[in-house]
Amino acid sequence: MPLVWLIVLPGLHWRPMHDVANDRRLPDTESILISKELALTHQRVVWHPEMLDLCRRQLDILERATGRDVCLRDCEGQVLCGSESGIGLWHDIAVDCGQGDNPRLVVACLGLGLGGKCSDELADGLLLMACDSLGQLIGRSGLTPMHHSLSDAGPDAMELLQNYIDSFHEHIWIKDTSGVYRICNISASLSWGKPLAEIVGKSDDELNPDNADSFVRTDAEAIRRGVPIVVAECVDRDLHKGRIWLETTKAPMLDRDGRLLGIIGITRDIARYKAAEEQLLLARRVFENSVEGVMITDRHGKISEINGAFFDITGYSREEVIGKNPRMLSSGRHEKAFFAKMWQSLLTDGQWHGEIWNRRKDGNLFPQQIRISAVYGDNEEVQYFVAVFSDISRQKQSEAELAHMAYHDPLTRLPNRIKLATVMEQQLRTALHHGQQLALVLIDVDLFKHINDSFGHLIGDEVLLELSKRLDDSVSSEDMLARIGGDEFVLLCNIDNNEDASLAVSRLKRAFEQPFRVSTGDELRLTASMGIATFPNDGGDPDTLLRNADAAMYRAKQEGRNSHAFYTEQLTKASVVQLRMQSALYGALASNAFHLVYQPKVDLSSRKAMGFEALIRWHDPLLGFVSPAVFIPIAESAGLIHEIGLWVLRQACMQGRRWLDAGYEIGRIGVNVAGPQLHRPGFVEEVQQVLRDTGFPAACLELEITESMMMQEPEQVIDTLKRLGDLGIMLAVDDFGTGYSSLNYLKKLPIHILKIDQSFVRDLPDDSDNGAIAGAIIAMGQALRLQVIAEGVETEAQARFLSALGCQQAQGYLFAKPAAAEELGAFLNPSPAAAGQKTVTNAGKDR
Ligand SMILES: Nc1nc2c(ncn2[C@@H]2O[C@@H]3COP(=O)(O)O[C@H]4[C@@H](O)[C@H](n5cnc6c(=O)[nH]c(N)nc65)O[C@@H]4COP(=O)(O)O[C@H]3[C@H]2O)c(=O)[nH]1
């Protein structure tokens, strides 16, 4: 935008011209025209150096004020001073120049419509004015001699003014139009560290050269705007206070005719406001950056402010909620009474906190933890309500998950034992109240351990997961299926009679009909034993019902598995007997009430005794004779089997040693080892110790381990058996054919003997199935180069049949019943050193 400069120098008396002929004051435009004429007669401008310097200073001020480059040219367009880029419209100017020591110069511009005001202002001093092409004043600089105003005010007025401004803490000063300090108060002088006398009469260049530029620029800015302006806010150092925050306000000072006298400035310490401002800023930042949603409402409940987190949580922007009522978030989940209570608390206590369900913009409901506080005004009345809330959906979800985990089985997601107990409590109460019946079916998967042992736990889990789905599908929605142990499930259902319970059981059994295909590609078949207890007949509380269902299930297992049994009182009696037996067993151990009998094992061809099996006997004064088949499992579950087993081993070895010492060739003495013994750490060392203690040769000892025990944790068993084998002990698989052996493992086991279970011998030779099984076991033994011995041989026919199949040894009543050591003389062969050999002629006495 082109700029036009109007310059009047001091001493110029350019007043509106007077037409003497017509005695009238010429209008400004005419005056200017005439001036131009006048000026045109003075073709050469003679610049006095002082005048030029003055011009330069004023141009500087003008440049700073307008932010533009300014130059001064003479009437012929020669640049006199200023910068080249600021070329203006100087061809229209008129110049009048005085002579000698009284230089006079008129530089006027034409056609700018500055009017009379301009001519008045131009009356004295130097004034530079920047106008745009339309004549709008956009900046000015100039000086009006102070003698017209302040200096003329006289010493009294000046003293009064000085006293007046000294009474303020603010720094107050006045500069004249040339930027020279005319007045300054004590506060400023103290802060600047200069006495008043050193300030007054000096310019900023002299007092504060570093900041002079900006001070002069802001002076010009205040003059240009013509109103008070805050020109600076800055951190400064006060000689006395140290670091301070200052704010400077400047205003043009005009005389009563509106003529510019100078600049008045006030600088005040705004530390207090700054601190408050910083606090506010901080609060704003906290407000904005808070992860919790904040909503401020006026006392009528209209939303007046929200923060960013509000938007993040609810999805509503500021524009969408300001002026609205928070009801817009309502989920509809809470009763009116809920909000009435909340308001009651807000109005009486000034705050409320709790959980509220609200609705997001997308319509989804979410729970929030919220604290609402009333903010009171000076009149003790509520001005605002501030609500701070957080979305607790995740928290709720994890709480729900935790609660679910506490009451559900992690693998199958079915209710667990705790949940079952809680539901049973409720259902029993309801059933009692309504006179209904309930059935509790305990489902135990048969020999599930073998799956884990053979295929690993991952496959075991796969099977359980599939089974749980099948079982769940087979129960109705009112019934409850729970998993209460590794392979134990429970069905709780309403029934009208036992028939209903049987029906429920047959539905459950269907879950086992199809094989379970696992990720290895194998198809596994499962069966289950189920025990049923009913309410109210078999128990009135969850514990009793569960215990009785367990007893029934146990009976189903004893009956050969893959079946179910109802609870009977008989079962309770049996378990009472079992308990009695358990405590009697403790007594038997303490009182040495056990003894051993030995059953010979014979060679089927020669019928010579090849060894003996040691069998434990127990005669209790109250219970009478108790079969080991009955008390050994009880000893196992009571944790007594280790002691009993070790006692048997020691007794058998001692007896063997006695026989050897007596000069008999006894072959091997077989000792039964129960599963828990085999899995006990240190078992091998215990055996070693017994052999050492008794001096019985390891080669004469045979340990018999049932097939099913060997299949439990086979890897560990293989290790134990290997170590036993390394000692020179022979190892026999007892009851072979009953334990679902994995042939794969059998191959790996360091065993020497297979004992055909007596159940396959019993009906030989008539039972063709048993015959085939016995034949297969014998063939397998031969293939694996194992000795095979048949148990429970009672008849000659059986003995001949087995011998014909290739079985080398046998044990059974046909040859001898288990008998006390001292009764077995007939079966003891003197060692080669001893004379003669006895043959097996009769059966020993059992017990
Ligand atoms: N019907 C019939 N039975 C015959 C005949 N020949 C032998 N028996 C019986 O068959 C069982 C063979 O022992 P087992 O299979 O190891 O079966 C044993 C064994 O598993 C366990 N047992 C016995 N003594 C001990 C022991 O000291 N420790 C451990 N852990 N278990 C033992 O108790 C089970 C039963 O032992 P017992 O009652 O002594 O019964 C013995 C024996 O008396 C026969 O011709 N016909």
The ligand as an SDF file (V2000), in Angstrom:
LIG
                    3D

 46 52  0  0  0  0  0  0  0  0999 V2000
   -9.2550 -118.4320   44.1470 N   0  0  0  0  0  0  0  0  0  0  0  0
   -7.9930 -118.7070   44.1870 C   0  0  0  0  0  0  0  0  0  0  0  0
   -7.1460 -117.8210   44.7710 N   0  0  0  0  0  0  0  0  0  0  0  0
   -5.8410 -118.1430   44.7790 C   0  0  0  0  0  0  0  0  0  0  0  0
   -5.3370 -119.3410   44.2710 C   0  0  0  0  0  0  0  0  0  0  0  0
   -4.0070 -119.3060   44.4570 N   0  0  0  0  0  0  0  0  0  0  0  0
   -3.7000 -118.1640   45.0840 C   0  0  0  0  0  0  0  0  0  0  0  0
   -4.8050 -117.4730   45.3060 N   0  0  0  0  0  0  0  0  0  0  0  0
   -4.9620 -116.1340   45.8940 C   0  0  0  0  0  0  0  0  0  0  0  0
   -4.7200 -115.2280   44.8870 O   0  0  0  0  0  0  0  0  0  0  0  0
   -4.0900 -114.0570   45.4000 C   0  0  0  0  0  0  0  0  0  0  0  0
   -2.8320 -113.8570   44.6830 C   0  0  0  0  0  0  0  0  0  0  0  0
   -2.2640 -112.7110   45.0410 O   0  0  0  0  0  0  0  0  0  0  0  0
   -2.3420 -111.3410   44.2280 P   0  0  0  0  0  0  0  0  0  0  0  0
   -2.8960 -111.5830   42.8870 O   0  0  0  0  0  0  0  0  0  0  0  0
   -1.0200 -110.6880   44.3100 O   0  0  0  0  0  0  0  0  0  0  0  0
   -3.4520 -110.5140   45.0020 O   0  0  0  0  0  0  0  0  0  0  0  0
   -3.1550 -110.1110   46.2940 C   0  0  0  0  0  0  0  0  0  0  0  0
   -2.3910 -108.8600   46.3530 C   0  0  0  0  0  0  0  0  0  0  0  0
   -2.8120 -108.0110   45.3650 O   0  0  0  0  0  0  0  0  0  0  0  0
   -2.8350 -108.3150   47.7040 C   0  0  0  0  0  0  0  0  0  0  0  0
   -1.8020 -108.6370   48.6950 N   0  0  0  0  0  0  0  0  0  0  0  0
   -1.6190 -109.6900   49.4390 C   0  0  0  0  0  0  0  0  0  0  0  0
   -0.5530 -109.5650   50.2110 N   0  0  0  0  0  0  0  0  0  0  0  0
   -0.0260 -108.3620   49.9290 C   0  0  0  0  0  0  0  0  0  0  0  0
    1.1060 -107.6210   50.3790 C   0  0  0  0  0  0  0  0  0  0  0  0
    1.9010 -108.0760   51.2220 O   0  0  0  0  0  0  0  0  0  0  0  0
    1.3220 -106.3900   49.8500 N   0  0  0  0  0  0  0  0  0  0  0  0
    0.4850 -105.8750   48.8950 C   0  0  0  0  0  0  0  0  0  0  0  0
    0.7430 -104.6870   48.4190 N   0  0  0  0  0  0  0  0  0  0  0  0
   -0.5820 -106.5410   48.4630 N   0  0  0  0  0  0  0  0  0  0  0  0
   -0.8190 -107.7620   48.9630 C   0  0  0  0  0  0  0  0  0  0  0  0
   -4.0170 -108.8810   48.0810 O   0  0  0  0  0  0  0  0  0  0  0  0
   -4.4360 -109.7580   47.0270 C   0  0  0  0  0  0  0  0  0  0  0  0
   -5.1540 -110.9200   47.5950 C   0  0  0  0  0  0  0  0  0  0  0  0
   -4.3270 -111.6990   48.3110 O   0  0  0  0  0  0  0  0  0  0  0  0
   -4.7590 -113.0790   48.8640 P   0  0  0  0  0  0  0  0  0  0  0  0
   -6.1040 -112.9700   49.5170 O   0  0  0  0  0  0  0  0  0  0  0  0
   -3.6440 -113.5870   49.6570 O   0  0  0  0  0  0  0  0  0  0  0  0
   -4.9830 -113.9330   47.5830 O   0  0  0  0  0  0  0  0  0  0  0  0
   -3.8950 -114.3670   46.8720 C   0  0  0  0  0  0  0  0  0  0  0  0
   -3.9140 -115.8790   46.9070 C   0  0  0  0  0  0  0  0  0  0  0  0
   -4.2990 -116.4240   48.1440 O   0  0  0  0  0  0  0  0  0  0  0  0
   -6.2650 -120.2370   43.6450 C   0  0  0  0  0  0  0  0  0  0  0  0
   -5.9020 -121.2810   43.1510 O   0  0  0  0  0  0  0  0  0  0  0  0
   -7.5550 -119.8800   43.6470 N   0  0  0  0  0  0  0  0  0  0  0  0
  1  2  1  0
  2  3  2  0
  2 46  1  0
  3  4  1  0
  4  5  2  0
  4  8  1  0
  5  6  1  0
  5 44  1  0
  6  7  2  0
  7  8  1  0
  8  9  1  0
  9 10  1  0
  9 42  1  0
 10 11  1  0
 11 12  1  0
 11 41  1  0
 12 13  1  0
 13 14  1  0
 14 15  2  0
 14 16  1  0
 14 17  1  0
 17 18  1  0
 18 19  1  0
 18 34  1  0
 19 20  1  0
 19 21  1  0
 21 22  1  0
 21 33  1  0
 22 23  1  0
 22 32  1  0
 23 24  2  0
 24 25  1  0
 25 26  1  0
 25 32  2  0
 26 27  2  0
 26 28  1  0
 28 29  1  0
 29 30  1  0
 29 31  2  0
 31 32  1  0
 33 34  1  0
 34 35  1  0
 35 36  1  0
 36 37  1  0
 37 38  2  0
 37 39  1  0
 37 40  1  0
 40 41  1  0
 41 42  1  0
 42 43  1  0
 44 45  2  0
 44 46  1  0
M  END
$$$$
